[in-house]
Amino acid sequence: AKRMREQAEEAEENMVDVRKEDKTIRPFVIPAQTDLSGVIFSLSSVSLMDIHKNDGTIKTKKVHVELRKGEHLLLQGPNGIGKTTLLESLASGHAKGESIKEGIKIGYYRQDFSTLNFEHTPFQALQSVMKDKTDEHKLRQVAASFLITGDTVYTQIGRLSEGQKGLVAFAQLVLMEPGLLILDEPTNHINFRHLPVIAKALKEFEGPMVVVSHMHEFVEQLGDMQILDLGR
């Protein structure tokens, strides 16, 4: 009888987890940094892997990209050319050939979530990017909209699922109010139910945005974008 009760309790817990996974995040807005004007982000060259030599050779490619308020750029290119490495260097603000207007805050979403400290809790991660770190009501409100509620708020990020880590990263972007978004495969590990909500928020982001995504259906929902094909 004890074993049957334990099995019933475990089944009930699993049903609760399933119901949580079936929920969809609330519609959200990523507020852009105020007073954005002029050319905010520009790129005159990029460093890429020479996939034809396949020996680790780096080549420099001349490009011409200028992004102003509300302008979004899609980076395309074959696997192995170095898109993730390029985005990482762009997010540092010190990539060769890159120019970012002074004072611009960069919101960087990495597909491996390494921008998050896995030892921290979501509460600490969200608080770290807020202007007013005492506004706990706002923090919890944003967290709840991304289904980060209850004990999850105080659970180490390293113990969360990959999908939950992604939602923490998006919640950070909302509270950060960035002047430039750089997104590396923002659909990875994200529940398919959340993708239309995320796509709408990115489409409506009023700052400049640079994104890499292999999911064509998702990209189509982002609206008009400039395209830079790194393979050409």
C-alpha positions as CSV (number, residue, x, y, z in Angstrom):
1,A,0.0,0.0,0.0
2,K,2.9,2.4,0.8
3,R,4.5,1.6,-2.5
4,M,1.2,2.3,-4.3
5,R,0.8,5.7,-2.5
6,E,4.4,6.6,-3.5
7,Q,3.6,5.7,-7.1
8,A,0.4,7.8,-7.1
9,E,2.2,10.8,-5.6
10,E,5.0,10.5,-8.2
11,A,2.4,10.3,-11.0
12,E,0.6,13.4,-9.6
13,E,3.9,15.3,-9.5
14,N,4.7,14.3,-13.1
15,M,1.2,15.5,-14.1
16,V,1.9,18.9,-12.5
17,D,5.2,19.2,-14.4
18,V,3.4,18.3,-17.7
19,R,0.8,21.0,-17.0
20,K,3.6,23.5,-16.4
21,E,5.3,22.6,-19.7
22,D,1.9,23.0,-21.5
23,K,1.7,26.6,-20.4
24,T,2.7,29.4,-22.7
25,I,4.7,32.5,-21.6
26,R,2.8,35.7,-21.6
27,P,3.2,38.3,-24.4
28,F,6.1,40.6,-23.5
29,V,8.0,43.6,-24.7
30,I,11.7,44.2,-24.7
31,P,12.0,47.9,-23.9
32,A,14.8,49.6,-25.9
33,Q,17.3,51.9,-24.4
34,T,16.0,55.5,-24.5
35,D,17.4,58.2,-26.8
36,L,18.6,55.9,-29.6
37,S,19.6,58.0,-32.7
38,G,21.8,57.9,-35.7
39,V,23.9,54.9,-36.7
40,I,24.1,52.7,-33.6
41,F,25.9,49.7,-34.9
42,S,28.1,49.3,-38.0
43,L,30.3,46.6,-39.4
44,S,33.0,47.0,-42.1
45,S,34.6,43.6,-42.0
46,V,34.2,40.2,-40.4
47,S,36.7,37.4,-39.5
48,L,35.5,34.0,-40.6
49,M,36.8,30.4,-40.9
50,D,37.9,29.5,-44.5
51,I,35.6,26.4,-44.8
52,H,37.2,25.6,-48.2
53,K,40.6,25.0,-46.7
54,N,39.3,23.2,-43.6
55,D,42.6,23.8,-41.7
56,G,41.6,26.5,-39.3
57,T,42.5,29.4,-41.6
58,I,40.9,32.7,-40.7
59,K,39.9,35.0,-43.5
60,T,38.7,38.6,-43.4
61,K,35.6,39.6,-45.4
62,K,34.7,43.1,-46.3
63,V,31.1,44.0,-45.5
64,H,29.0,47.1,-45.2
65,V,26.4,47.1,-42.5
66,E,24.8,50.1,-40.7
67,L,21.9,49.6,-38.2
68,R,19.8,52.5,-36.8
69,K,16.9,52.4,-34.4
70,G,14.4,49.6,-35.4
71,E,16.7,48.0,-38.0
72,H,17.3,44.3,-37.7
73,L,20.0,42.1,-39.4
74,L,20.0,38.4,-40.1
75,L,23.4,36.7,-40.3
76,Q,23.4,33.7,-42.6
77,G,26.2,31.3,-43.6
78,P,27.1,27.6,-43.8
79,N,27.9,25.5,-40.7
80,G,31.5,25.9,-39.5
81,I,32.1,29.4,-40.9
82,G,32.1,30.9,-37.4
83,K,28.8,32.6,-36.8
84,T,28.7,31.9,-33.1
85,T,32.3,33.1,-32.7
86,L,31.5,36.2,-34.7
87,L,28.5,37.0,-32.5
88,E,30.6,36.5,-29.4
89,S,33.2,39.0,-30.6
90,L,30.5,41.5,-31.7
91,A,28.9,41.2,-28.2
92,S,32.2,42.1,-26.6
93,G,32.0,45.4,-28.5
94,H,35.6,45.1,-29.6
95,A,35.5,43.1,-32.8
96,K,37.7,44.2,-35.6
97,G,35.6,46.2,-38.2
98,E,32.8,46.8,-35.6
99,S,31.6,50.2,-34.3
100,I,29.0,50.6,-31.6
101,K,27.8,54.0,-30.5
102,E,29.1,55.0,-27.1
103,G,26.9,54.3,-24.2
104,I,24.9,51.5,-25.9
105,K,24.0,48.6,-23.7
106,I,24.3,45.2,-25.4
107,G,21.8,42.5,-24.7
108,Y,23.5,39.2,-25.7
109,Y,21.6,35.9,-25.9
110,R,23.9,32.9,-26.3
111,Q,22.6,29.5,-27.4
112,D,24.6,27.7,-24.7
113,F,23.4,30.2,-22.0
114,S,27.0,30.8,-20.8
115,T,26.1,34.5,-20.2
116,L,24.3,33.2,-17.2
117,N,26.1,32.3,-13.9
118,F,24.9,28.7,-13.3
119,E,25.7,29.1,-9.6
120,H,23.2,32.0,-9.3
121,T,19.5,31.8,-9.0
122,P,17.1,33.4,-11.5
123,F,16.4,36.0,-8.8
124,Q,20.0,37.0,-8.7
125,A,20.4,36.8,-12.5
126,L,17.5,39.2,-13.1
127,Q,18.4,41.5,-10.3
128,S,21.9,41.9,-11.6
129,V,20.7,43.6,-14.8
130,M,18.1,45.9,-13.3
131,K,18.6,49.7,-12.9
132,D,16.6,49.7,-9.7
133,K,17.7,46.5,-7.9
134,T,15.3,47.2,-5.1
135,D,12.2,46.8,-7.3
136,E,11.4,43.2,-6.3
137,H,7.8,43.6,-7.5
138,K,8.9,44.3,-11.1
139,L,11.4,41.5,-11.0
140,R,8.8,38.9,-9.8
141,Q,6.3,40.2,-12.3
142,V,8.6,39.8,-15.3
143,A,9.8,36.4,-13.9
144,A,6.2,35.1,-13.6
145,S,5.5,36.1,-17.2
146,F,8.2,33.7,-18.2
147,L,6.8,31.0,-15.9
148,I,9.7,31.5,-13.4
149,T,7.6,31.2,-10.2
150,G,7.6,29.5,-6.8
151,D,10.7,27.7,-5.8
152,T,12.2,28.1,-9.3
153,V,13.1,31.7,-8.6
154,Y,15.5,30.5,-5.9
155,T,16.8,27.4,-7.7
156,Q,20.3,27.4,-9.0
157,I,20.2,28.1,-12.7
158,G,22.5,25.1,-13.3
159,R,19.7,22.8,-12.0
160,L,17.1,24.3,-14.3
161,S,16.1,22.7,-17.7
162,E,17.7,24.1,-20.8
163,G,14.3,25.6,-21.7
164,Q,14.0,27.3,-18.4
165,K,17.5,28.7,-18.8
166,G,16.4,30.2,-22.1
167,L,13.4,31.9,-20.4
168,V,15.7,33.4,-17.7
169,A,17.9,34.8,-20.5
170,F,14.9,36.4,-22.2
171,A,13.6,37.8,-18.9
172,Q,17.0,39.4,-18.4
173,L,16.7,41.1,-21.8
174,V,13.3,42.6,-20.7
175,L,14.7,44.0,-17.5
176,M,18.0,45.2,-19.0
177,E,16.4,47.5,-21.6
178,P,19.2,47.1,-24.1
179,G,20.2,49.5,-26.9
180,L,21.4,46.6,-29.1
181,L,20.3,43.0,-29.2
182,I,22.7,40.2,-30.4
183,L,21.0,36.8,-30.5
184,D,22.6,33.5,-31.2
185,E,20.0,30.8,-32.1
186,P,17.3,32.2,-29.8
187,T,15.0,29.2,-30.5
188,N,17.3,26.5,-29.2
189,H,15.8,24.4,-26.4
190,I,12.7,26.7,-26.3
191,N,9.3,25.1,-26.1
192,F,7.6,25.5,-29.5
193,R,4.5,27.1,-27.8
194,H,6.7,30.0,-26.7
195,L,8.2,30.8,-30.2
196,P,5.4,32.9,-31.6
197,V,5.4,35.1,-28.5
198,I,9.2,35.5,-28.6
199,A,9.1,36.2,-32.4
200,K,6.5,39.0,-31.9
201,A,8.6,40.6,-29.1
202,L,11.7,40.6,-31.2
203,K,9.9,41.9,-34.3
204,E,8.7,44.8,-32.2
205,F,12.0,45.6,-30.5
206,E,12.7,49.2,-31.3
207,G,16.5,49.1,-31.1
208,P,18.9,47.5,-33.6
209,M,19.2,43.7,-33.6
210,V,21.6,41.2,-35.0
211,V,20.4,37.5,-35.0
212,V,21.5,34.1,-36.2
213,S,18.8,31.4,-36.5
214,H,18.6,28.2,-38.4
215,M,14.8,28.1,-38.0
216,H,13.3,29.6,-41.1
217,E,9.7,29.5,-39.8
218,F,10.8,31.6,-36.8
219,V,12.8,34.0,-38.9
220,E,9.8,34.6,-41.2
221,Q,7.9,35.9,-38.1
222,L,10.5,38.5,-37.4
223,G,9.4,40.8,-40.2
224,D,11.6,42.8,-42.5
225,M,15.3,42.3,-41.9
226,Q,18.5,43.1,-43.7
227,I,20.4,39.9,-44.6
228,L,24.2,39.4,-44.5
229,D,25.2,36.1,-46.1
230,L,28.6,35.3,-44.7
231,G,29.1,32.4,-47.2
232,R,29.1,34.7,-50.3
